[in-house]
Amino acid sequence: LVLVGSILGTLLGVAAGAYGAVKQYRAADRLITVFSFVILSIPVVVLAVLFKNAGIGLNNVLGFTGDTRLLYTTGEMTPGLDPWSWVGIVNRLAHLALPSLVLIVVGTAFYGRYQRNAMLDVLGSDFLRTARAKGLSRTRALITHGLRTALIPMATFFAYEFALLFVGATFPEKLFGWHGMGEFFV
């Protein structure tokens, strides 16, 4: 749970932040900024409850009742299944979807804000203008030179933030009945 949430949240956050910086003050940047501020203003425990209720509502709307569900809201897997069979693995992934989505959304919003600021610091730099003058396309110069440079300060931030991810994972784990690293850490 923590591994999936941290990796996908980080990757999506870096991509959203870099895209928002490149499209500064346009509609995409404003949308990413509003999304980030709204998600960051909601406590993780409240966000987890909202996702759990949305999962239950989606199952009801789609007509999934009884043991068959699209999104599972409690437990790590359905009791009685072989955990290493194909059905057991798919069932476990279905149970993992909602709690992981909570961590992914929070990570995307969090890392997106910092990556946008780091990328904005790099966008006006001389080495990007030099790369463009040497014939690199704008996209290639931004990815090869700009994003790489903007990721350097983010690396220290990732290391610092990784410990807080365990604490943040505790609430979704408790609400979704998942026994994971957040519970172990606490």
N, C-alpha and C positions, 0 to 999 in steps of 0.2 A: 504494500500500500504506500509506504513512504517512498520507496524507490520509484514507483510509477509516478506518483504525485510530484516528486521533486524533479525528476528528469523532464517530464512533459511540461510541467509548469515553468521550469527554467527555459527550455527551448522556445516555448510559445511566448514567454515574457520577453526574451531577447529579441525574437522576431518582431513582436508587436511594438516594442520600444524603438527598435531601429527603423521600422517602417513609419512609425509616428514622427520620428525625428526628421526623416527624409521628406515627409509630407507635412512639415510643420505648418500649423495654423489652418490647414485645410480640413475638409469634412472628416476624413479618415482619422486624422490626428485628434480632432475634437471628440470623435466617437470613442476612440481608444482611451482618451483622458477621462471622459465621463464614466466609462465602464470601470476603469481602474479606481477612480475616487469612490464610486458607489460600492464596489466590492470591498475596498479597503476600509470603508466606514462601517461595514456590517461585521460584527464579531463572528468568528469562525463557528461558534456553537449555534448561532442563529442561522447562519448560512447553511449549516448541515441540516438543521430542522427544516428549512425551506426546501432543500433538495430532497429530503426524505418525503416530505408531503407532496412535492411535485412528482416524485417517482410513484407514489401510491395513486395519485390522481391520474397519471398517465396510464398505469395498469388498468384502472377502472374505466377510463375512456376507451381504451383499446379492447376491453372485454376480457382481459386476463383475470381469471378467478381461480381459486383453489391453489393447487400446487404449481400450476403453470403460470409463469410471470415473465414479463420482458425485463423489468428491473426489480431486483431483490433489495429489500430495505433492512433486513436483519440477518445476522449470522455470516459465517464464512462460506458455508456451502449447505446444500440441502442434506439433512441426515439420511443415511442409508445408501448413499452413492459411494462407489469406489473412488477415492480421491485421485487416483492416477489413471483412471480410464478416460477416454475421450469425453464422455458425457460428464464425468466429474470435473475435468479441467474446464470445460465450457461453462458448467454451472458455477464453478468458483470464480471465473472471470466475470460472469453476470453479477455475482455478489460483490465483486470488487469495483464495479462501474461507478456507482453513486459516491461512495466515500473517496474514491480516487478523483472523481470530478470536482469534489469540494476542494481538495488540495491543489488540483491543477488550476482551477479558477483563481484561487487565492495567490498561488505562485505566479501566474500569468500577470495578474494586476500588480503585484508587488515588484517583480523583476522588470516589468514593462516600464514602470515609472523611472527606475534607476537607469535602465538601459537607454531610455530616451534622452535623459540628461547627459549621460556619458557620450552618446552619439552626437548630440548637439555641440558639445565641446570640441569634437573632432571635425565636424563638417566644414568649418571655416579655416582649417589649418593649411599651411603652405604645402605640405607633402601631398595632399589631395589635389591641389591645383597643379602641382608638378606632374603628378601621375596623369592627370587629364591632358596636360600640355604635351606629354610624351605619346599620346595617342590612345590611352585606355578609354574605354567607354565609361559613361558615368556610373552605370551599374557595377561594372567590373572594378572600378576604382573605389567605390563605396564598400563593396564586399571585401575585396582583397586588402585594401589599406585602411579604410575607415572603420569597418566593423572589427577587424583584428585589433586595432589600437584601442577602440572603445571597450573591448572585452578585458583588457588588462586590469583596470580598476575593478571591474565586475568580478574578477576571479577572487579577490580578497573578500569581496562582499558575499560571494557564494559560500565561501568557507565559514564566514561568521554566521550567516543565515541558516546554514545546514543544521546547527544545533537547535535553533528555534523551530525548525520544521518538526522535530520530534514532539515538542510541546504542543504545537499547533495541531498535530495529528491525533492527539489524545482525545479531543472532543468528537471528531467524526468517528473514531474507532469506538468510543463508548456508545454513541447514538446509533451506529449501524451494527453493533454487536461484533466487531472485528477485533480479534486479539492480535495486536501488532507491536511495532517498535515504540510507538508513543506510550502505550500502556507499560511496556517493559522498562522504558526510560524513566517514567515517573515512579 
